[in-house]
Amino acid sequence: MLRSQYLSDKNVFKIEIHGKFDLPVALEFRKAYLTHESSKQCNETSQYIIDLSQTSAVDSAAIGSLILWSDYMAQKNLGTVLYLINVNETLRTVFNTIEKNYMNIKLH
């Protein structure tokens, strides 16, 4: 399950992933950021946060979604960083590799 929201008081777009981050959730993830990108709030957004505190597992579709969004942000010159927050120790191993290879994806 996925929940997205724009926090206007902080100019933050936040996506929370609950349960397994797999292909169906990856498709929801893509839809959420594309919907936000087409909104008025996109120009005001200063941070993008993915909260993984309730995420139990990730698959290759999830990792691919994060990488594609990172590339998409770079192509659109959004000049922003995608912060992954509340990453548990099991998932941290996976995301450490991603962080090393993609400059605009950061573990926080």
C-alpha positions as CSV (number, residue, x, y, z in Angstrom):
1,M,0.0,0.0,0.0
2,L,1.1,3.5,-0.7
3,R,0.1,6.9,0.6
4,S,1.3,10.2,-0.9
5,Q,0.9,13.7,0.4
6,Y,2.2,17.2,-0.2
7,L,3.1,19.0,3.0
8,S,2.6,22.6,2.0
9,D,3.9,24.1,5.2
10,K,7.3,22.4,4.5
11,N,7.2,22.2,0.6
12,V,7.7,18.5,0.9
13,F,6.2,15.7,-1.3
14,K,6.1,12.5,0.8
15,I,5.4,8.9,-0.1
16,E,4.9,6.3,2.5
17,I,5.2,2.6,1.5
18,H,3.4,0.1,3.7
19,G,4.1,-3.7,3.4
20,K,6.0,-5.1,0.5
21,F,7.3,-2.6,-2.1
22,D,6.7,-4.8,-5.2
23,L,5.4,-4.3,-8.8
24,P,1.8,-3.3,-8.0
25,V,3.1,-0.7,-5.4
26,A,5.9,0.4,-7.8
27,L,3.1,1.2,-10.4
28,E,1.2,3.2,-7.7
29,F,4.5,4.9,-6.8
30,R,5.1,6.0,-10.4
31,K,1.5,7.3,-10.7
32,A,1.9,9.3,-7.5
33,Y,5.0,11.1,-8.5
34,L,3.8,11.8,-12.1
35,T,0.5,13.2,-10.7
36,H,2.5,15.4,-8.3
37,E,4.8,16.5,-11.1
38,S,1.9,17.7,-13.1
39,S,0.4,19.7,-10.2
40,K,1.0,23.4,-9.3
41,Q,2.8,22.3,-6.1
42,C,5.6,20.7,-8.0
43,N,7.3,24.0,-8.7
44,E,7.2,24.7,-4.9
45,T,8.5,21.4,-3.8
46,S,11.9,21.5,-2.1
47,Q,12.2,17.9,-0.9
48,Y,11.0,14.5,-2.0
49,I,10.8,12.0,0.8
50,I,10.1,8.2,0.7
51,D,9.2,6.9,4.1
52,L,10.1,3.2,4.4
53,S,9.3,2.8,8.1
54,Q,6.5,0.4,7.3
55,T,8.1,-1.3,4.4
56,S,8.8,-5.0,5.0
57,A,10.5,-5.9,1.7
58,V,11.5,-4.6,-1.7
59,D,11.8,-6.3,-5.0
60,S,13.5,-5.3,-8.2
61,A,10.5,-3.4,-9.5
62,A,10.7,-1.1,-6.4
63,I,14.4,-0.5,-6.9
64,G,13.8,0.2,-10.6
65,S,11.1,2.7,-9.7
66,L,13.4,4.6,-7.4
67,I,16.2,4.6,-10.0
68,L,13.7,5.7,-12.8
69,W,12.4,8.5,-10.7
70,S,15.9,9.6,-9.9
71,D,16.7,9.7,-13.6
72,Y,13.4,11.4,-14.4
73,M,14.2,14.2,-11.9
74,A,17.6,14.6,-13.4
75,Q,16.2,14.8,-17.0
76,K,13.6,17.4,-15.9
77,N,16.3,19.4,-14.1
78,L,14.3,19.3,-10.9
79,G,17.6,19.6,-9.1
80,T,16.3,17.9,-6.0
81,V,17.3,14.9,-3.9
82,L,15.1,11.9,-3.2
83,Y,15.5,11.1,0.5
84,L,14.8,7.6,1.7
85,I,14.0,7.8,5.4
86,N,13.3,5.3,8.2
87,V,15.1,2.5,6.3
88,N,15.4,-0.7,8.4
89,E,18.7,-2.5,8.7
90,T,17.7,-5.3,6.2
91,L,16.7,-2.8,3.5
92,R,19.6,-0.5,4.3
93,T,22.1,-3.0,2.7
94,V,20.1,-2.8,-0.5
95,F,19.8,0.9,-0.6
96,N,23.4,1.6,0.4
97,T,24.4,0.3,-3.0
98,I,21.8,2.5,-4.8
99,E,23.0,5.6,-2.8
100,K,26.6,5.0,-3.9
101,N,25.6,4.9,-7.6
102,Y,22.9,7.6,-7.8
103,M,23.9,11.0,-6.5
104,N,20.4,12.3,-6.0
105,I,19.2,9.3,-3.9
106,K,20.1,9.7,-0.3
107,L,19.5,7.6,2.8
108,H,18.5,9.8,5.7
